[in-house]
Amino acid sequence: MTSSRPPALDDARILVTGGAGFIGSALVHALNGRGAERIVIADQLGTGDKWRNLSPLRFEDYLEKDDLLPALERGALGGFDLVLHLGACSSTTESDASFLIRNNYEFSKELAAWAVERGARFVYASSAATYGSGAHGMSDRDVSVVTLSRLRPLNMYGYSKQLFDLWAAQEGLLSRVTCLKYFNVFGPNEAHKGDMRSLIAKAVPQVLETGTLRLFRSHRPDVEHGEQRRDFLYVEDAVAMTLHLAEQQDAVGIYNIGSGRASTWNELAAALFAALNREPAIEYIDMPESIREKYQYHTEAEIDRLRESGYVEPARPLANAVTEYVRDYLLPDRRLGD
């Protein structure tokens, strides 16, 4: 059992699920920078090179995701002060609904119940995908079941996250745990994500090879091509926000993790070409019909709650973040800590 007020992060014993993944490995890197090394990582490395994200990190133990819950139940891993639950299938195009339910919903329920029962601080990753088209807003203030039930995610990934948020609300856990709704996070350590990498990560080799960047056309008459908007957030800012909230014992409920400013894909493209010292050359292509009805045309995080929690740092300007990512990580093929 842990005390009601957990120790500072540098003294805490921390479990990070998805700790070899994108945001998870960036979190562990930041924790190491604060002197925290009593960390256990759970993930699913598979056959790719996700393991490279782990290589520079310092941690106590690693185990595969399927071995985590049995090990916790039999007490093989000991206790934890903090559980950072980042592990999930994050593919917005995943069509196996049963897999998403098992991986993103049922697993999360079991882990949350284990953590709460033992008094561990529980912070988990949800997603802005739960907001769907944004027809019901993107506010993180109301955590009631009634309000959350109004949201209509546009894909099964978003719905799997929505189901867990609803379960946490129904169980009364959102007054005890912290839900983080990440917006469009980009930055180093996402190379393993394949088609789910950010546009920046996918576009750099495309521009270097062809000189041209492809963007989806708009299929709405009120939105020009490339003027679809997203709340883009550099991963280092996402990590700083996450750890700030993890340290605040009373920071419970739902928090949007975003910059608070929506930028267009055209703005992102301009920053990318500038980072490569090239003149912009954009080709607009039709959006696949399979995703046209599931496409978010505008996301922008309402971050008043984050500010009220005491986090006052502004997000990195988009152009600066893109330049750092491209020049310091993508071109030299570096990970955090390399």
Residue pairs with C-beta under 8 A, 6 or more apart in sequence:
1 79
1 118
1 119
2 79
2 80
2 81
2 118
2 119
2 120
3 119
4 119
4 249
5 249
6 12
6 81
6 82
6 120
6 121
6 249
7 81
8 247
9 31
9 34
9 36
9 82
9 243
9 246
9 247
10 34
10 35
10 36
11 36
11 38
12 36
12 38
12 81
12 82
13 38
13 39
13 40
13 78
13 79
13 80
13 81
13 82
14 31
14 36
14 38
14 39
14 40
14 80
14 81
14 82
14 83
14 84
15 39
15 40
15 42
15 77
15 80
15 82
15 83
15 84
15 120
16 24
16 27
16 28
16 39
16 40
16 41
16 42
16 84
16 86
17 24
17 41
17 42
17 43
17 65
17 68
17 83
17 84
17 85
17 86
17 87
17 111
18 24
18 42
18 43
18 85
18 86
18 87
18 88
18 125
19 25
19 27
19 28
19 39
19 41
19 42
19 43
19 54
19 57
19 59
19 62
19 84
19 86
19 87
20 41
20 43
20 45
20 50
20 51
20 53
20 54
20 62
21 43
21 50
21 53
21 86
21 87
21 90
21 189
21 192
22 53
22 185
22 187
22 189
22 190
22 192
22 193
22 235
23 86
23 125
23 182
23 185
23 235
23 238
23 239
23 242
24 41
24 43
24 84
24 86
24 87
25 53
25 54
25 57
25 189
25 335
25 336
26 187
26 188
26 189
26 235
26 236
26 238
26 239
26 336
27 84
27 86
27 239
27 242
27 243
28 39
28 41
28 57
28 59
29 56
29 57
29 239
29 336
29 337
30 236
30 239
30 240
30 243
31 37
31 39
31 243
32 57
32 58
32 337
34 243
37 58
37 59
37 60
38 60
39 58
39 59
39 60
40 59
40 60
40 61
40 62
40 63
40 77
40 80
41 54
41 57
41 59
41 61
41 62
41 63
42 62
42 63
42 64
42 65
42 67
42 68
42 87
43 50
43 62
43 64
43 65
43 87
44 64
44 65
44 66
44 87
45 51
45 64
48 192
49 191
49 192
50 192
52 191
52 192
52 335
53 189
53 192
53 335
53 336
54 62
55 335
55 337
56 335
56 336
56 337
56 338
57 337
61 77
63 71
65 87
65 107
68 111
69 107
69 110
69 111
69 114
71 77
72 111
72 114
73 114
79 118
79 120
80 115
80 118
80 120
81 120
81 121
82 120
82 121
82 123
82 246
83 111
83 115
83 120
83 121
83 122
83 123
84 123
84 124
84 242
84 246
85 108
85 111
85 112
85 122
85 123
85 124
85 125
86 124
86 125
87 107
88 103
88 104
88 108
88 125
88 160
88 161
89 99
89 100
89 103
89 104
89 157
89 160
90 127
90 157
90 193
90 196
91 157
91 195
91 196
92 129
92 155
92 157
92 158
92 196
92 294
93 155
93 157
93 195
93 196
93 291
94 100
94 156
94 157
95 156
97 156
97 160
100 156
100 157
100 159
100 160
101 160
101 163
103 160
104 157
104 160
104 161
104 163
104 164
105 160
105 163
105 164
105 167
108 124
108 164
109 164
109 167
112 122
112 124
112 168
112 173
112 177
115 121
115 122
115 177
116 122
116 173
116 176
116 177
121 177
121 178
121 246
121 249
122 173
122 176
122 177
122 178
123 177
123 178
123 180
123 242
123 245
123 246
124 164
124 177
124 178
124 179
124 180
125 180
125 182
126 161
126 164
126 165
126 179
126 180
126 181
126 182
126 254
127 157
127 158
127 161
127 181
127 182
128 138
128 181
128 182
128 183
128 184
128 231
128 256
128 258
128 296
128 299
128 301
129 153
129 154
129 155
129 157
129 158
129 161
129 296
130 151
130 153
130 158
130 161
130 162
130 165
130 181
131 137
131 138
131 151
131 153
131 181
131 296
131 299
132 151
132 152
132 153
132 154
132 158
132 296
133 152
133 154
133 296
133 297
134 296
134 298
134 299
135 152
136 150
136 151
136 152
137 302
138 256
138 299
138 300
138 301
138 302
139 302
140 181
140 253
140 254
140 255
140 256
140 302
140 305
141 254
141 304
141 305
142 148
143 169
143 174
143 175
143 179
143 253
143 254
144 169
145 166
145 169
145 170
148 162
148 165
148 166
148 169
149 166
151 162
153 159
153 161
153 162
154 293
154 294
154 295
154 296
155 294
165 174
165 179
165 254
168 174
168 177
168 179
174 252
174 253
174 254
175 252
175 253
176 252
177 252
178 245
178 246
178 251
178 252
178 253
178 255
179 253
179 254
179 255
180 241
180 242
180 245
180 255
180 257
181 254
181 255
181 256
181 257
181 301
182 233
182 238
182 257
182 258
183 230
183 231
183 232
183 233
183 256
183 257
183 258
183 259
183 299
183 301
184 198
184 230
184 231
184 232
184 233
184 258
184 299
185 198
185 233
185 234
185 235
185 238
185 257
186 198
186 199
186 200
186 201
186 232
186 233
186 234
186 235
186 321
186 325
187 198
187 234
187 235
187 236
187 321
187 325
187 329
188 235
188 325
188 328
188 329
188 334
188 335
188 336
189 235
189 335
189 336
190 197
190 198
190 201
190 235
191 197
191 201
191 333
191 335
193 201
195 202
199 215
199 265
199 268
200 268
200 272
200 322
200 325
200 326
200 330
201 330
203 213
203 269
203 272
204 272
204 276
204 326
204 330
204 331
206 212
206 213
206 214
207 213
207 272
207 273
207 276
207 278
208 276
211 278
211 281
212 281
212 282
212 283
213 269
213 272
213 273
213 280
213 281
213 282
213 283
214 282
214 283
214 284
214 285
215 225
215 226
215 265
215 266
215 269
215 282
215 283
215 284
215 285
216 228
216 265
216 284
216 285
216 286
216 287
216 295
217 225
217 284
217 285
217 286
217 287
218 224
218 225
218 226
218 227
218 228
218 297
219 286
219 287
219 292
219 295
220 297
223 297
225 284
226 264
226 265
226 266
226 269
226 282
226 284
227 264
227 265
227 266
228 264
228 265
228 295
228 297
228 298
229 262
229 263
229 264
229 265
229 297
229 298
229 299
229 300
230 262
230 263
230 265
230 268
230 296
230 299
231 258
231 259
231 260
231 261
231 262
231 263
231 299
231 300
231 301
232 259
232 263
232 268
232 318
232 321
233 257
233 258
233 259
233 301
233 315
234 315
234 316
234 321
234 324
234 325
236 316
237 259
237 313
237 315
237 316
237 321
238 257
240 311
240 313
241 255
241 257
241 306
241 311
242 257
244 309
244 310
244 311
245 251
245 255
245 306
245 309
245 311
248 309
248 310
251 309
253 305
254 305
255 305
255 306
255 309
256 301
256 302
256 303
256 305
256 306
257 301
257 306
258 299
258 300
258 301
258 303
258 315
259 301
259 303
259 315
259 318
260 300
260 301
260 302
260 303
260 315
261 300
261 315
262 298
262 299
262 300
263 318
266 282
267 318
268 318
268 322
269 280
269 282
270 280
270 319
271 318
271 319
271 322
271 323
272 322
272 326
273 279
273 280
273 281
274 319
274 322
274 323
275 322
275 323
275 325
275 326
275 327
276 326
287 295
316 324
328 334
329 335
329 336
